[in-house]
């Protein structure tokens, strides 16, 4: 069989090897995303109320902030699959949650319109490993490692589940799917255990586990 680009191999749920490094992908699911513009609310207040809403709906909020110059933060709400948490919620539940968020904060929300292309997007944590106080990389270091051919935005992982919130400085990376192997290797270099990928060449999303992953999704 003809070798597939790394993103397509991932979508098929296969393990792949890139320069002697092994990665594993979780079961892919359909992409969905919604954006919340924090126009009328402070970020910390937004997070506190988002935790309350998540508890009330019994729905986890996998998401991250995107920071653009001279503009309010954007919270990107997404979905992904991990066996540890059971079957992923249906898209309609997230659509309802996005609408509720807009009403709760009186702030603009928009469901992302997904157009198939040869691109990918990933949010990559910048803290080396997961220990508090570990070295945190910055976006300039990411640029230096990835070289040209990628669009980078400052971000912050903000995932809410079971009344708690996981936060970590991050970078949102967009590029051509046939270049994604460089992001895989960068994640391994940064000692990341896992990261999410949105593959717009097939409109699927999945988690990627590196060799550092202590709790593989088997």
C-alpha positions in Angstrom: 0.0 0.0 0.0 1.2 3.5 -0.8 2.7 5.3 2.2 0.2 7.9 3.6 1.1 11.4 4.9 1.6 11.3 8.6 -1.8 13.0 9.3 -3.6 10.3 7.3 -1.8 7.6 9.1 -2.9 9.2 12.3 -6.5 9.3 11.1 -6.3 5.6 10.5 -5.2 5.0 14.1 -1.8 3.5 13.2 1.4 3.9 15.1 4.0 5.8 13.1 7.8 6.1 13.3 9.6 9.3 12.5 13.4 9.2 12.8 13.3 6.4 15.3 10.5 8.1 17.4 7.2 6.3 18.0 3.9 8.1 18.2 0.4 6.7 18.7 -2.9 8.3 17.8 -6.3 7.9 19.5 -9.4 7.1 17.6 -10.3 10.0 15.3 -13.7 11.7 15.5 -15.4 14.5 13.5 -14.0 17.9 14.0 -16.1 20.5 15.7 -15.1 23.9 17.1 -16.7 27.1 18.5 -15.2 30.4 19.3 -16.1 32.8 22.2 -14.9 36.4 22.0 -14.2 37.6 25.6 -15.5 41.1 24.7 -17.6 41.8 27.8 -16.0 39.6 30.5 -12.6 39.3 32.3 -10.8 36.1 31.6 -10.6 34.8 35.2 -14.3 35.5 35.8 -15.0 33.7 32.5 -13.1 30.6 33.6 -14.9 30.5 37.0 -18.3 30.6 35.4 -17.3 28.2 32.7 -16.5 25.7 35.4 -19.9 26.2 36.9 -21.6 25.7 33.5 -19.5 22.6 32.8 -20.7 21.1 36.1 -24.3 22.0 35.4 -24.3 20.5 31.9 -22.1 17.5 33.0 -20.0 18.3 30.0 -16.3 18.6 29.8 -14.9 21.7 27.9 -11.7 20.8 26.1 -10.5 24.2 24.9 -7.8 26.9 24.8 -7.4 30.6 24.6 -6.0 32.4 21.5 -4.3 35.7 22.1 -4.0 38.3 19.3 -2.4 41.7 19.5 -4.8 44.6 20.3 -7.8 42.3 20.6 -9.8 40.5 23.3 -8.9 36.8 23.9 -10.8 34.1 22.0 -11.7 30.9 23.8 -11.8 28.0 21.3 -14.1 25.2 22.5 -13.4 21.8 20.8 -13.9 18.1 21.3 -11.7 15.0 21.1 -11.8 11.3 22.0 -10.1 9.5 24.8 -11.2 6.1 26.0 -10.4 7.2 29.6 -13.4 9.5 29.5 -15.8 7.2 27.5 -17.5 8.1 24.2 -17.1 11.7 23.2 -20.3 13.9 23.6 -22.4 14.5 20.5 -21.7 17.7 18.6 -25.2 19.0 19.4 -24.3 19.1 23.1 -21.4 21.4 22.3 -23.5 23.6 20.0 -26.0 24.0 22.9 -23.1 24.8 25.3 -21.7 27.4 23.0 -25.1 29.1 22.8 -25.4 29.1 26.5 -21.9 30.6 26.9 -22.9 33.4 24.6 -26.1 34.1 26.5 -24.4 33.8 30.0 -21.7 36.3 29.2 -23.5 38.4 26.6 -20.5 38.0 24.3 -20.2 37.0 20.7 -19.9 33.3 19.9 -19.5 31.5 16.5 -19.4 27.9 15.4 -16.4 27.4 13.3 -17.1 26.6 9.7 -14.8 23.7 8.7 -13.7 23.7 5.1 -11.7 20.7 3.9 -8.2 21.6 3.0 -4.7 20.2 3.2 -4.0 21.9 6.5 -3.8 20.9 10.2 -4.0 22.8 13.5 -2.7 21.8 16.8 -2.3 23.3 20.2 1.0 22.4 21.9 1.7 23.0 25.5 5.0 24.9 26.2 5.9 23.6 29.7 8.6 21.0 29.6 6.9 17.9 31.0 4.1 18.4 33.5 5.9 19.3 36.8 5.1 22.8 38.2 8.2 25.0 38.0 9.5 23.2 34.9 11.0 25.2 32.1 8.4 26.9 29.8 9.4 27.5 26.2 8.3 30.6 24.3 6.9 31.2 20.9 10.3 32.4 19.6 11.9 29.1 20.5 9.1 27.3 18.7 9.7 29.4 15.6 13.4 28.6 15.7 12.8 24.9 15.9 10.0 24.6 13.3 11.7 27.0 10.8 9.4 28.4 8.1 6.1 27.1 6.8 3.9 27.4 9.9 1.6 30.0 11.3 1.9 30.4 15.1 -0.3 32.2 17.6 0.1 32.6 21.4 -2.3 30.5 23.3 -3.2 28.9 26.6 -4.7 25.4 27.2 -7.8 25.7 29.4 -9.6 22.4 29.7 -12.4 22.0 32.2 -13.5 18.6 33.5 -15.2 17.5 36.7 -15.0 20.9 38.4 -11.3 21.4 37.8 -9.4 23.4 35.2 -6.1 22.5 33.6 -4.1 25.5 32.3 -0.8 25.7 30.5 0.9 28.3 28.2 0.7 27.0 24.6 1.2 27.8 21.0 -1.5 27.2 18.3 0.3 25.9 15.2 -1.3 25.8 11.7 0.4 24.4 8.6 0.3 22.0 5.7 -0.5 18.4 6.7 2.5 17.0 5.0 4.7 19.0 7.3 3.1 17.9 10.6 5.9 15.4 11.4 8.0 18.4 12.5 5.4 19.3 15.1 5.3 15.6 16.3 9.1 15.8 16.9 8.9 19.1 18.6 6.3 17.8 21.0 8.6 15.0 21.9 11.5 17.4 22.3 9.4 19.5 24.7 8.6 16.3 26.8 4.9 16.6 26.0 2.9 13.4 26.7 0.1 14.1 24.3 -1.4 16.9 22.1 -4.5 17.4 19.9 -4.5 17.6 16.2 -7.3 18.8 13.9 -6.6 17.4 10.4 -8.5 19.5 7.8 -7.5 17.2 5.0 -10.1 14.7 6.3 -11.9 16.8 8.9 -11.0 14.6 11.8 -9.5 15.3 15.1 -7.5 13.0 17.4 -4.9 13.0 20.2 -1.3 12.1 19.6 0.7 10.4 22.4 4.5 10.6 22.4 6.9 8.2 24.0 6.7 10.3 27.2 3.0 9.3 27.7 2.6 7.7 31.1 -1.1 6.8 30.6 -1.6 5.7 27.0 -5.2 5.5 25.8 -5.3 1.8 25.1 
